[in-house]
């Protein structure tokens, strides 16, 4: 099945007793906070801020 504008832009669908809600938009990229670590690149080695 080929993606359409509807399938690319619809973020979520919720079903209630008398209605269906379509949420449009793109999901946010969730990341965990890195405290005290500086990262280089996606797969690069992590190095501490102290040295």
Buried (B, 14 or more C-beta within 10 A) or exposed (E): EEEEEEEEEEEEEEEEEEEEEEEEEEEEEEEEEEEEEEEEEEEEEEEEEEE
